[in-house]
């Protein structure tokens, strides 16, 4: 599984088909077994062309997680709950 930071267009809803948690209306954390390109194309195909989309891989450990504040509740708990065990 890979952790991704995903930027979607405003007012667009998609089916991530993966474990996902919103940070804001347009910014999501997603854990997926799909590679970056597959996730990008699967999301892109769900809305009109010409709208913004970004899929960026992140390191899925506390040192690799983004720092954030004043975003959607539960994001840090979501990250911790799904983090791969370090061992």
N, CA, C and O atoms as a GROMACS GRO file, in nm:
protein
  348
    1UNK      N    1   0.084  -0.119   0.000
    1UNK     CA    2   0.000   0.000   0.000
    1UNK      C    3   0.088   0.125   0.000
    1UNK      O    4   0.193   0.130   0.065
    2UNK      N    5   0.044   0.222  -0.074
    2UNK     CA    6   0.114   0.350  -0.081
    2UNK      C    7   0.021   0.459  -0.032
    2UNK      O    8  -0.100   0.455  -0.059
    3UNK      N    9   0.076   0.555   0.039
    3UNK     CA   10   0.001   0.672   0.084
    3UNK      C   11   0.017   0.782  -0.020
    3UNK      O   12   0.129   0.812  -0.063
    4UNK      N   13  -0.095   0.841  -0.060
    4UNK     CA   14  -0.094   0.949  -0.159
    4UNK      C   15  -0.164   1.073  -0.103
    4UNK      O   16  -0.258   1.062  -0.023
    5UNK      N   17  -0.118   1.188  -0.146
    5UNK     CA   18  -0.188   1.315  -0.126
    5UNK      C   19  -0.256   1.345  -0.258
    5UNK      O   20  -0.190   1.353  -0.362
    6UNK      N   21  -0.388   1.363  -0.254
    6UNK     CA   22  -0.465   1.382  -0.377
    6UNK      C   23  -0.537   1.516  -0.372
    6UNK      O   24  -0.605   1.548  -0.274
    7UNK      N   25  -0.519   1.595  -0.478
    7UNK     CA   26  -0.590   1.722  -0.494
    7UNK      C   27  -0.695   1.702  -0.602
    7UNK      O   28  -0.663   1.664  -0.715
    8UNK      N   29  -0.821   1.727  -0.567
    8UNK     CA   30  -0.932   1.713  -0.662
    8UNK      C   31  -0.990   1.850  -0.693
    8UNK      O   32  -0.967   1.946  -0.619
    9UNK      N   33  -1.066   1.860  -0.801
    9UNK     CA   34  -1.136   1.985  -0.829
    9UNK      C   35  -1.245   2.008  -0.723
    9UNK      O   36  -1.296   1.913  -0.664
   10UNK      N   37  -1.279   2.133  -0.698
   10UNK     CA   38  -1.388   2.165  -0.607
   10UNK      C   39  -1.520   2.114  -0.664
   10UNK      O   40  -1.538   2.109  -0.786
   11UNK      N   41  -1.610   2.076  -0.577
   11UNK     CA   42  -1.745   2.033  -0.615
   11UNK      C   43  -1.747   1.907  -0.702
   11UNK      O   44  -1.841   1.887  -0.779
   12UNK      N   45  -1.646   1.823  -0.690
   12UNK     CA   46  -1.641   1.696  -0.763
   12UNK      C   47  -1.634   1.585  -0.659
   12UNK      O   48  -1.553   1.591  -0.566
   13UNK      N   49  -1.718   1.483  -0.674
   13UNK     CA   50  -1.708   1.368  -0.586
   13UNK      C   51  -1.660   1.249  -0.669
   13UNK      O   52  -1.701   1.232  -0.784
   14UNK      N   53  -1.575   1.169  -0.610
   14UNK     CA   54  -1.520   1.052  -0.678
   14UNK      C   55  -1.531   0.931  -0.586
   14UNK      O   56  -1.546   0.944  -0.464
   15UNK      N   57  -1.524   0.814  -0.645
   15UNK     CA   58  -1.515   0.690  -0.571
   15UNK      C   59  -1.369   0.649  -0.570
   15UNK      O   60  -1.316   0.607  -0.673
   16UNK      N   61  -1.303   0.662  -0.455
   16UNK     CA   62  -1.162   0.629  -0.447
   16UNK      C   63  -1.139   0.479  -0.458
   16UNK      O   64  -1.032   0.436  -0.503
   17UNK      N   65  -1.237   0.398  -0.417
   17UNK     CA   66  -1.224   0.252  -0.416
   17UNK      C   67  -1.104   0.209  -0.332
   17UNK      O   68  -1.049   0.101  -0.353
   18UNK      N   69  -1.064   0.292  -0.239
   18UNK     CA   70  -0.953   0.267  -0.149
   18UNK      C   71  -0.985   0.335  -0.016
   18UNK      O   72  -1.086   0.404  -0.003
   19UNK      N   73  -0.898   0.315   0.080
   19UNK     CA   74  -0.910   0.382   0.208
   19UNK      C   75  -0.870   0.528   0.188
   19UNK      O   76  -0.759   0.557   0.145
   20UNK      N   77  -0.961   0.620   0.218
   20UNK     CA   78  -0.936   0.762   0.194
   20UNK      C   79  -0.992   0.845   0.308
   20UNK      O   80  -1.092   0.808   0.370
   21UNK      N   81  -0.927   0.958   0.334
   21UNK     CA   82  -0.973   1.051   0.437
   21UNK      C   83  -0.956   1.194   0.387
   21UNK      O   84  -0.849   1.230   0.337
   22UNK      N   85  -1.061   1.276   0.398
   22UNK     CA   86  -1.048   1.415   0.351
   22UNK      C   87  -0.964   1.499   0.446
   22UNK      O   88  -0.970   1.482   0.568
   23UNK      N   89  -0.887   1.589   0.390
   23UNK     CA   90  -0.823   1.696   0.466
   23UNK      C   91  -0.902   1.825   0.450
   23UNK      O   92  -0.908   1.907   0.542
   24UNK      N   93  -0.963   1.841   0.334
   24UNK     CA   94  -1.050   1.954   0.303
   24UNK      C   95  -1.141   1.908   0.189
   24UNK      O   96  -1.138   1.791   0.151
   25UNK      N   97  -1.221   1.999   0.136
   25UNK     CA   98  -1.311   1.962   0.026
   25UNK      C   99  -1.233   1.907  -0.094
   25UNK      O  100  -1.282   1.818  -0.164
   26UNK      N  101  -1.115   1.958  -0.117
   26UNK     CA  102  -1.040   1.922  -0.238
   26UNK      C  103  -0.914   1.841  -0.212
   26UNK      O  104  -0.852   1.792  -0.307
   27UNK      N  105  -0.874   1.826  -0.087
   27UNK     CA  106  -0.748   1.761  -0.054
   27UNK      C  107  -0.774   1.635   0.028
   27UNK      O  108  -0.843   1.640   0.130
   28UNK      N  109  -0.720   1.522  -0.018
   28UNK     CA  110  -0.745   1.392   0.043
   28UNK      C  111  -0.615   1.317   0.067
   28UNK      O  112  -0.518   1.334  -0.006
   29UNK      N  113  -0.616   1.233   0.171
   29UNK     CA  114  -0.514   1.131   0.191
   29UNK      C  115  -0.575   0.999   0.147
   29UNK      O  116  -0.688   0.967   0.183
   30UNK      N  117  -0.499   0.922   0.069
   30UNK     CA  118  -0.550   0.795   0.014
   30UNK      C  119  -0.443   0.689   0.031
   30UNK      O  120  -0.326   0.712  -0.002
   31UNK      N  121  -0.481   0.572   0.082
   31UNK     CA  122  -0.392   0.455   0.083
   31UNK      C  123  -0.443   0.360  -0.024
   31UNK      O  124  -0.560   0.321  -0.023
   32UNK      N  125  -0.354   0.323  -0.114
   32UNK     CA  126  -0.395   0.240  -0.227
   32UNK      C  127  -0.285   0.143  -0.266
   32UNK      O  128  -0.166   0.171  -0.252
   33UNK      N  129  -0.327   0.027  -0.316
   33UNK     CA  130  -0.232  -0.069  -0.373
   33UNK      C  131  -0.200  -0.033  -0.517
   33UNK      O  132  -0.105  -0.086  -0.575
   34UNK      N  133  -0.278   0.059  -0.576
   34UNK     CA  134  -0.252   0.101  -0.714
   34UNK      C  135  -0.129   0.190  -0.720
   34UNK      O  136  -0.098   0.261  -0.624
   35UNK      N  137  -0.060   0.186  -0.834
   35UNK     CA  138   0.052   0.278  -0.850
   35UNK      C  139  -0.003   0.418  -0.880
   35UNK      O  140  -0.121   0.435  -0.908
   36UNK      N  141   0.085   0.517  -0.874
   36UNK     CA  142   0.043   0.656  -0.891
   36UNK      C  143  -0.031   0.680  -1.022
   36UNK      O  144  -0.134   0.747  -1.024
   37UNK      N  145   0.021   0.625  -1.129
   37UNK     CA  146  -0.041   0.646  -1.260
   37UNK      C  147  -0.181   0.585  -1.266
   37UNK      O  148  -0.273   0.648  -1.318
   38UNK      N  149  -0.197   0.464  -1.215
   38UNK     CA  150  -0.328   0.396  -1.219
   38UNK      C  151  -0.429   0.474  -1.136
   38UNK      O  152  -0.542   0.495  -1.179
   39UNK      N  153  -0.390   0.516  -1.015
   39UNK     CA  154  -0.480   0.594  -0.931
   39UNK      C  155  -0.517   0.725  -0.999
   39UNK      O  156  -0.634   0.762  -1.002
   40UNK      N  157  -0.418   0.794  -1.056
   40UNK     CA  158  -0.443   0.920  -1.127
   40UNK      C  159  -0.546   0.900  -1.237
   40UNK      O  160  -0.644   0.975  -1.245
   41UNK      N  161  -0.526   0.801  -1.323
   41UNK     CA  162  -0.617   0.779  -1.436
   41UNK      C  163  -0.754   0.732  -1.391
   41UNK      O  164  -0.855   0.772  -1.449
   42UNK      N  165  -0.760   0.648  -1.288
   42UNK     CA  166  -0.890   0.603  -1.238
   42UNK      C  167  -0.970   0.720  -1.182
   42UNK      O  168  -1.092   0.725  -1.200
   43UNK      N  169  -0.904   0.812  -1.114
   43UNK     CA  170  -0.974   0.930  -1.063
   43UNK      C  171  -1.010   1.025  -1.175
   43UNK      O  172  -1.123   1.075  -1.181
   44UNK      N  173  -0.917   1.051  -1.264
   44UNK     CA  174  -0.940   1.144  -1.375
   44UNK      C  175  -1.060   1.104  -1.459
   44UNK      O  176  -1.135   1.189  -1.507
   45UNK      N  177  -1.078   0.976  -1.477
   45UNK     CA  178  -1.187   0.926  -1.561
   45UNK      C  179  -1.325   0.946  -1.498
   45UNK      O  180  -1.426   0.918  -1.562
   46UNK      N  181  -1.330   0.993  -1.374
   46UNK     CA  182  -1.458   1.011  -1.306
   46UNK      C  183  -1.513   1.154  -1.316
   46UNK      O  184  -1.622   1.181  -1.267
   47UNK      N  185  -1.438   1.246  -1.380
   47UNK     CA  186  -1.490   1.382  -1.394
   47UNK      C  187  -1.441   1.443  -1.525
   47UNK      O  188  -1.357   1.385  -1.594
   48UNK      N  189  -1.494   1.560  -1.558
   48UNK     CA  190  -1.466   1.625  -1.686
   48UNK      C  191  -1.318   1.659  -1.702
   48UNK      O  192  -1.251   1.697  -1.606
   49UNK      N  193  -1.270   1.646  -1.824
   49UNK     CA  194  -1.132   1.684  -1.856
   49UNK      C  195  -1.115   1.834  -1.836
   49UNK      O  196  -1.211   1.911  -1.843
   50UNK      N  197  -0.992   1.875  -1.812
   50UNK     CA  198  -0.960   2.016  -1.797
   50UNK      C  199  -0.968   2.066  -1.654
   50UNK      O  200  -0.936   2.182  -1.627
   51UNK      N  201  -1.010   1.980  -1.561
   51UNK     CA  202  -1.015   2.019  -1.420
   51UNK      C  203  -0.887   1.975  -1.351
   51UNK      O  204  -0.824   1.879  -1.393
   52UNK      N  205  -0.846   2.045  -1.244
   52UNK     CA  206  -0.719   2.012  -1.178
   52UNK      C  207  -0.724   1.878  -1.105
   52UNK      O  208  -0.826   1.840  -1.048
   53UNK      N  209  -0.612   1.808  -1.109
   53UNK     CA  210  -0.596   1.683  -1.036
   53UNK      C  211  -0.448   1.664  -1.007
   53UNK      O  212  -0.364   1.686  -1.094
   54UNK      N  213  -0.417   1.623  -0.884
   54UNK     CA  214  -0.279   1.591  -0.847
   54UNK      C  215  -0.282   1.465  -0.762
   54UNK      O  216  -0.367   1.451  -0.674
   55UNK      N  217  -0.189   1.374  -0.788
   55UNK     CA  218  -0.169   1.254  -0.707
   55UNK      C  219  -0.020   1.248  -0.675
   55UNK      O  220   0.062   1.232  -0.765
   56UNK      N  221   0.014   1.261  -0.546
   56UNK     CA  222   0.154   1.264  -0.505
   56UNK      C  223   0.179   1.159  -0.398
   56UNK      O  224   0.109   1.157  -0.296
   57UNK      N  225   0.277   1.070  -0.419
   57UNK     CA  226   0.306   0.970  -0.317
   57UNK      C  227   0.375   1.033  -0.196
   57UNK      O  228   0.454   1.128  -0.209
   58UNK      N  229   0.344   0.978  -0.080
   58UNK     CA  230   0.407   1.021   0.044
   58UNK      C  231   0.468   0.899   0.113
   58UNK      O  232   0.424   0.787   0.089
   59UNK      N  233   0.567   0.921   0.196
   59UNK     CA  234   0.623   0.813   0.275
   59UNK      C  235   0.525   0.784   0.389
   59UNK      O  236   0.490   0.875   0.465
   60UNK      N  237   0.480   0.660   0.401
   60UNK     CA  238   0.378   0.626   0.499
   60UNK      C  239   0.439   0.585   0.633
   60UNK      O  240   0.432   0.470   0.674
   61UNK      N  241   0.497   0.683   0.698
   61UNK     CA  242   0.550   0.668   0.834
   61UNK      C  243   0.544   0.807   0.896
   61UNK      O  244   0.536   0.906   0.823
   62UNK      N  245   0.547   0.816   1.028
   62UNK     CA  246   0.532   0.949   1.090
   62UNK      C  247   0.628   1.055   1.034
   62UNK      O  248   0.590   1.172   1.024
   63UNK      N  249   0.749   1.016   0.999
   63UNK     CA  250   0.844   1.114   0.945
   63UNK      C  251   0.806   1.159   0.804
   63UNK      O  252   0.848   1.267   0.761
   64UNK      N  253   0.728   1.080   0.733
   64UNK     CA  254   0.691   1.113   0.595
   64UNK      C  255   0.553   1.175   0.581
   64UNK      O  256   0.518   1.224   0.474
   65UNK      N  257   0.475   1.174   0.689
   65UNK     CA  258   0.341   1.232   0.683
   65UNK      C  259   0.349   1.384   0.674
   65UNK      O  260   0.441   1.445   0.728
   66UNK      N  261   0.252   1.445   0.606
   66UNK     CA  262   0.252   1.591   0.600
   66UNK      C  263   0.217   1.650   0.737
   66UNK      O  264   0.146   1.588   0.816
   67UNK      N  265   0.267   1.768   0.764
   67UNK     CA  266   0.227   1.843   0.882
   67UNK      C  267   0.106   1.926   0.842
   67UNK      O  268   0.105   1.986   0.734
   68UNK      N  269   0.005   1.930   0.927
   68UNK     CA  270  -0.115   2.006   0.894
   68UNK      C  271  -0.185   2.051   1.022
   68UNK      O  272  -0.165   1.995   1.129
   69UNK      N  273  -0.267   2.153   1.006
   69UNK     CA  274  -0.344   2.206   1.118
   69UNK      C  275  -0.469   2.273   1.060
   69UNK      O  276  -0.465   2.329   0.951
   70UNK      N  277  -0.576   2.267   1.134
   70UNK     CA  278  -0.703   2.330   1.095
   70UNK      C  279  -0.760   2.270   0.966
   70UNK      O  280  -0.820   2.340   0.885
   71UNK      N  281  -0.740   2.140   0.949
   71UNK     CA  282  -0.802   2.069   0.838
   71UNK      C  283  -0.908   1.976   0.895
   71UNK      O  284  -0.938   1.983   1.015
   72UNK      N  285  -0.966   1.890   0.814
   72UNK     CA  286  -1.075   1.803   0.859
   72UNK      C  287  -1.035   1.720   0.981
   72UNK      O  288  -0.922   1.671   0.988
   73UNK      N  289  -1.126   1.706   1.077
   73UNK     CA  290  -1.097   1.628   1.197
   73UNK      C  291  -1.071   1.481   1.165
   73UNK      O  292  -1.126   1.425   1.070
   74UNK      N  293  -0.987   1.420   1.245
   74UNK     CA  294  -0.962   1.277   1.234
   74UNK      C  295  -0.851   1.236   1.141
   74UNK      O  296  -0.822   1.117   1.130
   75UNK      N  297  -0.788   1.329   1.073
   75UNK     CA  298  -0.686   1.293   0.974
   75UNK      C  299  -0.564   1.227   1.038
   75UNK      O  300  -0.515   1.126   0.987
   76UNK      N  301  -0.517   1.281   1.148
   76UNK     CA  302  -0.400   1.222   1.213
   76UNK      C  303  -0.435   1.083   1.268
   76UNK      O  304  -0.354   0.991   1.258
   77UNK      N  305  -0.552   1.068   1.326
   77UNK     CA  306  -0.595   0.936   1.375
   77UNK      C  307  -0.606   0.837   1.259
   77UNK      O  308  -0.570   0.720   1.274
   78UNK      N  309  -0.655   0.883   1.144
   78UNK     CA  310  -0.665   0.798   1.025
   78UNK      C  311  -0.526   0.753   0.980
   78UNK      O  312  -0.506   0.636   0.948
   79UNK      N  313  -0.431   0.845   0.977
   79UNK     CA  314  -0.294   0.811   0.939
   79UNK      C  315  -0.237   0.706   1.034
   79UNK      O  316  -0.181   0.605   0.991
   80UNK      N  317  -0.251   0.730   1.163
   80UNK     CA  318  -0.196   0.638   1.263
   80UNK      C  319  -0.261   0.500   1.254
   80UNK      O  320  -0.192   0.399   1.266
   81UNK      N  321  -0.391   0.495   1.234
   81UNK     CA  322  -0.463   0.368   1.232
   81UNK      C  323  -0.423   0.278   1.114
   81UNK      O  324  -0.426   0.156   1.125
   82UNK      N  325  -0.385   0.340   1.004
   82UNK     CA  326  -0.351   0.261   0.885
   82UNK      C  327  -0.204   0.249   0.856
   82UNK      O  328  -0.164   0.190   0.756
   83UNK      N  329  -0.122   0.305   0.943
   83UNK     CA  330   0.023   0.304   0.919
   83UNK      C  331   0.076   0.162   0.923
   83UNK      O  332   0.036   0.084   1.009
   84UNK      N  333   0.165   0.129   0.829
   84UNK     CA  334   0.227  -0.003   0.834
   84UNK      C  335   0.310  -0.016   0.962
   84UNK      O  336   0.368   0.081   1.010
   85UNK      N  337   0.316  -0.136   1.015
   85UNK     CA  338   0.394  -0.156   1.137
   85UNK      C  339   0.542  -0.140   1.106
   85UNK      O  340   0.592  -0.187   1.004
   86UNK      N  341   0.610  -0.074   1.194
   86UNK     CA  342   0.753  -0.052   1.180
   86UNK      C  343   0.824  -0.165   1.254
   86UNK      O  344   0.802  -0.182   1.374
   87UNK      N  345   0.906  -0.240   1.186
   87UNK     CA  346   0.968  -0.348   1.257
   87UNK      C  347   1.075  -0.410   1.185
   87UNK      O  348   1.137  -0.504   1.235
   0.00000   0.00000   0.00000
